[in-house]
Structures are given as C-alpha cells and as structure tokens.
C-alpha cells in the first residue's frame, strides 16, 4: 500500500486518473480510504492506494506535462454562480427568447 497527497479540488476520479491513468479505480480508492465516492478527499489529505494496473502512457503524458486533474469545486467559493433554474427566470429580463 502506498500513500498519495491530494491536491486542491481533486475527486476520487481525478486521483484514479492521476495514479493509474484510468478513472475505473475511483470506487476502489474511495472504499479503501473508507469514504463514499461522492465524498471527495480534502486537499493535503494523504490517501492510500493499492498496486493496480497502470496505463503507463496516460500517466507518463500527465507527468511530462505536469498535469494534475482537479475537477471538483466548492459551491461556497466566491464567484460561483448560483443555479436558480428556469422556474425563477422572468421572460425578457433574465430569460430571453430569440
């Protein structure tokens, strides 16, 4: 078992891609770390991961380009637009029909 430090805004899917070059192991990572798949790890947290098959081409490409997948976001962060939906829109002011 090895450990990996989580970066800001990483999900289990992101970690699976970063570590194995494949999103298929996201559930395994979450389960191994006694978490739910929908409960993303926190930045700075060390997560354990098992020796699983690695897509070396994907991992090498990401390492060469210094790519770190991070696809989650904090809904409470400044600048995040509130999704109020079409039911809250008014014709011609916020919902324009062309």
N, CA and C atoms as a LAMMPS dump frame, in Angstrom:
ITEM: TIMESTEP
0
ITEM: NUMBER OF ATOMS
294
ITEM: BOX BOUNDS ff ff ff
-5.0000000000000000e+02 5.0000000000000000e+02
-5.0000000000000000e+02 5.0000000000000000e+02
-5.0000000000000000e+02 5.0000000000000000e+02
ITEM: ATOMS id mol type element x y z
1 1 1 N 0.849 -1.184 0
2 1 2 C 0 0 0
3 1 3 C 0.89 1.241 0
4 2 1 N 0.569 2.181 -0.846
5 2 2 C 1.319 3.433 -0.904
6 2 3 C 0.39 4.591 -0.554
7 3 1 N 0.991 5.751 -0.284
8 3 2 C 0.207 6.942 0.052
9 3 3 C 0.437 8.027 -0.986
10 4 1 N -0.581 8.862 -1.168
11 4 2 C -0.512 9.965 -2.119
12 4 3 C -1.186 11.184 -1.498
13 5 1 N -0.56 12.355 -1.634
14 5 2 C -1.12 13.592 -1.099
15 5 3 C -2.096 14.194 -2.114
16 6 1 N -3.285 14.544 -1.659
17 6 2 C -4.353 15.076 -2.509
18 6 3 C -4.128 16.562 -2.771
19 7 1 N -4.352 16.968 -4.017
20 7 2 C -4.268 18.376 -4.382
21 7 3 C -5.643 19.032 -4.282
22 8 1 N -5.667 20.357 -4.315
23 8 2 C -6.912 21.131 -4.249
24 8 3 C -7.862 20.712 -5.371
25 9 1 N -9.135 20.543 -5.029
26 9 2 C -10.225 20.242 -5.973
27 9 3 C -10.116 18.889 -6.666
28 10 1 N -9.452 17.925 -6.054
29 10 2 C -9.387 16.596 -6.651
30 10 3 C -10.493 15.699 -6.121
31 11 1 N -11.079 14.942 -7.023
32 11 2 C -12.089 13.945 -6.67
33 11 3 C -11.43 12.563 -6.713
34 12 1 N -12.176 11.545 -6.349
35 12 2 C -11.656 10.183 -6.422
36 12 3 C -11.375 9.803 -7.874
37 13 1 N -12.2 10.286 -8.786
38 13 2 C -11.976 10.014 -10.211
39 13 3 C -10.669 10.673 -10.657
40 14 1 N -10.441 11.914 -10.238
41 14 2 C -9.197 12.608 -10.567
42 14 3 C -7.982 11.833 -10.055
43 15 1 N -8.066 11.36 -8.819
44 15 2 C -6.955 10.603 -8.233
45 15 3 C -6.719 9.305 -8.99
46 16 1 N -7.789 8.649 -9.371
47 16 2 C -7.667 7.408 -10.126
48 16 3 C -6.969 7.654 -11.46
49 17 1 N -7.324 8.737 -12.123
50 17 2 C -6.682 9.08 -13.396
51 17 3 C -5.218 9.443 -13.173
52 18 1 N -4.941 10.214 -12.144
53 18 2 C -3.568 10.64 -11.873
54 18 3 C -2.669 9.462 -11.509
55 19 1 N -3.169 8.555 -10.688
56 19 2 C -2.353 7.446 -10.199
57 19 3 C -2.272 6.267 -11.163
58 20 1 N -3.391 5.995 -11.858
59 20 2 C -3.457 4.784 -12.68
60 20 3 C -3.701 5.054 -14.163
61 21 1 N -3.978 6.312 -14.524
62 21 2 C -4.269 6.624 -15.913
63 21 3 C -5.61 6.089 -16.351
64 22 1 N -6.5 5.866 -15.386
65 22 2 C -7.778 5.225 -15.665
66 22 3 C -8.787 5.628 -14.583
67 23 1 N -9.965 6.11 -14.965
68 23 2 C -10.955 6.505 -13.954
69 23 3 C -11.672 5.333 -13.291
70 24 1 N -11.466 4.13 -13.802
71 24 2 C -12.211 2.961 -13.314
72 24 3 C -11.93 2.58 -11.866
73 25 1 N -10.82 3.045 -11.297
74 25 2 C -10.461 2.647 -9.938
75 25 3 C -10.903 3.654 -8.872
76 26 1 N -11.726 4.621 -9.243
77 26 2 C -12.167 5.648 -8.301
78 26 3 C -12.914 5.029 -7.111
79 27 1 N -13.826 4.11 -7.384
80 27 2 C -14.574 3.467 -6.299
81 27 3 C -13.629 2.699 -5.377
82 28 1 N -12.657 1.99 -5.962
83 28 2 C -11.696 1.232 -5.155
84 28 3 C -10.917 2.151 -4.207
85 29 1 N -10.507 3.315 -4.715
86 29 2 C -9.779 4.28 -3.879
87 29 3 C -10.647 4.781 -2.727
88 30 1 N -11.875 5.161 -3.048
89 30 2 C -12.779 5.663 -2.014
90 30 3 C -13.047 4.578 -0.967
91 31 1 N -13.312 3.38 -1.413
92 31 2 C -13.604 2.269 -0.5
93 31 3 C -12.404 1.965 0.392
94 32 1 N -11.219 1.907 -0.193
95 32 2 C -10.013 1.621 0.565
96 32 3 C -9.77 2.669 1.656
97 33 1 N -10.137 3.92 1.373
98 33 2 C -9.945 5.012 2.33
99 33 3 C -11.187 5.266 3.18
100 34 1 N -12.104 4.286 3.173
101 34 2 C -13.327 4.299 3.987
102 34 3 C -14.152 5.563 3.773
103 35 1 N -14.337 5.913 2.501
104 35 2 C -15.124 7.081 2.126
105 35 3 C -16.119 6.691 1.046
106 36 1 N -17.081 7.561 0.832
107 36 2 C -18.026 7.368 -0.263
108 36 3 C -17.47 8.031 -1.507
109 37 1 N -17.863 7.533 -2.663
110 37 2 C -17.377 8.071 -3.93
111 37 3 C -17.755 9.54 -4.091
112 38 1 N -18.893 9.935 -3.54
113 38 2 C -19.362 11.316 -3.662
114 38 3 C -18.746 12.246 -2.621
115 39 1 N -18.005 11.7 -1.677
116 39 2 C -17.354 12.481 -0.633
117 39 3 C -15.887 12.651 -1.005
118 40 1 N -15.57 13.73 -1.721
119 40 2 C -14.215 13.945 -2.23
120 40 3 C -13.211 14.119 -1.105
121 41 1 N -11.98 13.69 -1.329
122 41 2 C -10.941 13.886 -0.313
123 41 3 C -10.589 15.367 -0.174
124 42 1 N -10.043 15.725 0.964
125 42 2 C -9.66 17.119 1.229
126 42 3 C -8.234 17.372 0.75
127 43 1 N -7.975 18.597 0.326
128 43 2 C -6.633 18.978 -0.111
129 43 3 C -5.647 18.782 1.034
130 44 1 N -4.503 18.192 0.741
131 44 2 C -3.487 17.94 1.745
132 44 3 C -3.625 16.591 2.431
133 45 1 N -4.774 15.972 2.315
134 45 2 C -5.012 14.662 2.929
135 45 3 C -4.167 13.61 2.21
136 46 1 N -3.655 12.652 2.96
137 46 2 C -2.93 11.539 2.357
138 46 3 C -3.875 10.361 2.227
139 47 1 N -4.003 9.865 1.001
140 47 2 C -4.873 8.718 0.749
141 47 3 C -4.015 7.513 0.394
142 48 1 N -4.503 6.359 0.764
143 48 2 C -3.806 5.115 0.456
144 48 3 C -4.298 4.579 -0.875
145 49 1 N -3.404 3.934 -1.613
146 49 2 C -3.818 3.294 -2.849
147 49 3 C -3.066 1.974 -3.038
148 50 1 N -3.76 0.984 -3.601
149 50 2 C -3.171 -0.339 -3.772
150 50 3 C -2.407 -0.428 -5.101
151 51 1 N -1.617 -1.469 -5.27
152 51 2 C -0.964 -1.687 -6.561
153 51 3 C -1.978 -2.225 -7.569
154 52 1 N -2.417 -1.388 -8.479
155 52 2 C -3.382 -1.762 -9.505
156 52 3 C -2.746 -1.544 -10.871
157 53 1 N -3.314 -2.132 -11.933
158 53 2 C -2.75 -1.938 -13.271
159 53 3 C -2.719 -0.457 -13.657
160 54 1 N -1.622 -0.032 -14.259
161 54 2 C -1.432 1.365 -14.626
162 54 3 C -1.379 1.5 -16.135
163 55 1 N -2.094 2.488 -16.668
164 55 2 C -1.983 2.85 -18.077
165 55 3 C -0.782 3.795 -18.167
166 56 1 N 0.375 3.216 -18.43
167 56 2 C 1.633 3.97 -18.353
168 56 3 C 1.684 5.138 -19.327
169 57 1 N 1.089 4.997 -20.493
170 57 2 C 1.121 6.071 -21.483
171 57 3 C 0.405 7.318 -20.964
172 58 1 N -0.763 7.126 -20.337
173 58 2 C -1.524 8.252 -19.792
174 58 3 C -0.775 8.892 -18.629
175 59 1 N -0.279 8.082 -17.714
176 59 2 C 0.427 8.603 -16.542
177 59 3 C 1.708 9.328 -16.957
178 60 1 N 2.461 8.76 -17.894
179 60 2 C 3.68 9.417 -18.363
180 60 3 C 3.369 10.74 -19.042
181 61 1 N 2.317 10.773 -19.84
182 61 2 C 1.919 12.005 -20.524
183 61 3 C 1.548 13.085 -19.519
184 62 1 N 0.783 12.717 -18.499
185 62 2 C 0.389 13.69 -17.482
186 62 3 C 1.596 14.187 -16.696
187 63 1 N 2.518 13.297 -16.363
188 63 2 C 3.716 13.7 -15.623
189 63 3 C 4.617 14.595 -16.472
190 64 1 N 4.752 14.282 -17.754
191 64 2 C 5.582 15.086 -18.652
192 64 3 C 5.053 16.507 -18.772
193 65 1 N 3.731 16.644 -18.815
194 65 2 C 3.104 17.961 -18.957
195 65 3 C 2.746 18.592 -17.611
196 66 1 N 3.146 17.981 -16.519
197 66 2 C 2.822 18.456 -15.166
198 66 3 C 1.319 18.663 -14.984
199 67 1 N 0.54 17.751 -15.535
200 67 2 C -0.926 17.828 -15.444
201 67 3 C -1.419 17.152 -14.17
202 68 1 N -2.268 17.853 -13.443
203 68 2 C -2.888 17.298 -12.243
204 68 3 C -4.395 17.47 -12.397
205 69 1 N -5.125 16.366 -12.631
206 69 2 C -6.568 16.502 -12.785
207 69 3 C -7.226 16.967 -11.488
208 70 1 N -8.086 17.964 -11.596
209 70 2 C -8.797 18.517 -10.433
210 70 3 C -10.108 19.091 -10.94
211 71 1 N -11.176 18.324 -10.821
212 71 2 C -12.442 18.705 -11.45
213 71 3 C -13.562 19.079 -10.489
214 72 1 N -13.322 19.04 -9.196
215 72 2 C -14.39 19.424 -8.265
216 72 3 C -14.309 20.918 -7.983
217 73 1 N -15.354 21.471 -7.381
218 73 2 C -15.318 22.873 -6.99
219 73 3 C -16.197 23.074 -5.774
220 74 1 N -15.931 24.139 -5.069
221 74 2 C -16.644 24.472 -3.845
222 74 3 C -17.791 25.418 -4.185
223 75 1 N -19.005 24.993 -3.934
224 75 2 C -20.171 25.83 -4.234
225 75 3 C -20.205 27.103 -3.398
226 76 1 N -19.494 27.117 -2.276
227 76 2 C -19.472 28.295 -1.406
228 76 3 C -18.345 29.258 -1.743
229 77 1 N -17.528 28.904 -2.726
230 77 2 C -16.398 29.762 -3.092
231 77 3 C -16.905 31.029 -3.781
232 78 1 N -16.2 32.138 -3.6
233 78 2 C -16.613 33.376 -4.268
234 78 3 C -16.54 33.22 -5.785
235 79 1 N -17.51 33.798 -6.463
236 79 2 C -17.524 33.746 -7.918
237 79 3 C -18.305 32.587 -8.503
238 80 1 N -18.796 31.672 -7.663
239 80 2 C -19.591 30.559 -8.171
240 80 3 C -21.02 31.057 -8.365
241 81 1 N -21.498 30.918 -9.584
242 81 2 C -22.829 31.406 -9.927
243 81 3 C -23.892 30.487 -9.352
244 82 1 N -24.886 31.087 -8.727
245 82 2 C -25.988 30.308 -8.165
246 82 3 C -26.866 29.796 -9.297
247 83 1 N -27.206 28.52 -9.246
248 83 2 C -28.065 27.915 -10.258
249 83 3 C -29.507 28.019 -9.771
250 84 1 N -30.216 29.038 -10.253
251 84 2 C -31.578 29.238 -9.752
252 84 3 C -32.622 28.618 -10.669
253 85 1 N -32.257 28.148 -11.834
254 85 2 C -33.158 27.401 -12.698
255 85 3 C -34.145 28.256 -13.459
256 86 1 N -34.773 27.639 -14.425
257 86 2 C -35.685 28.35 -15.32
258 86 3 C -36.956 28.792 -14.611
259 87 1 N -37.343 28.127 -13.529
260 87 2 C -38.546 28.491 -12.793
261 87 3 C -38.462 29.858 -12.133
262 88 1 N -37.265 30.341 -11.911
263 88 2 C -37.051 31.635 -11.269
264 88 3 C -36.814 32.766 -12.269
265 89 1 N -36.755 32.43 -13.545
266 89 2 C -36.466 33.44 -14.555
267 89 3 C -37.738 34.155 -14.994
268 90 1 N -37.575 35.384 -15.431
269 90 2 C -38.697 36.168 -15.945
270 90 3 C -38.468 36.409 -17.433
271 91 1 N -39.504 36.197 -18.206
272 91 2 C -39.404 36.406 -19.641
273 91 3 C -38.944 37.844 -19.917
274 92 1 N -37.971 37.979 -20.814
275 92 2 C -37.443 39.246 -21.319
276 92 3 C -36.466 39.945 -20.38
277 93 1 N -36.332 39.514 -19.131
278 93 2 C -35.32 40.167 -18.295
279 93 3 C -34.139 39.236 -18.046
280 94 1 N -34.397 38.025 -17.584
281 94 2 C -33.296 37.084 -17.385
282 94 3 C -33.377 35.899 -18.331
283 95 1 N -34.512 35.673 -18.928
284 95 2 C -34.709 34.588 -19.875
285 95 3 C -35.155 35.206 -21.177
286 96 1 N -34.249 35.251 -22.135
287 96 2 C -34.539 35.934 -23.402
288 96 3 C -34.83 34.903 -24.474
289 97 1 N -35.956 35.047 -25.131
290 97 2 C -36.345 34.177 -26.227
291 97 3 C -35.993 34.848 -27.531
292 98 1 N -35.282 34.175 -28.38
293 98 2 C -34.899 34.745 -29.681
294 98 3 C -35.551 33.982 -30.793
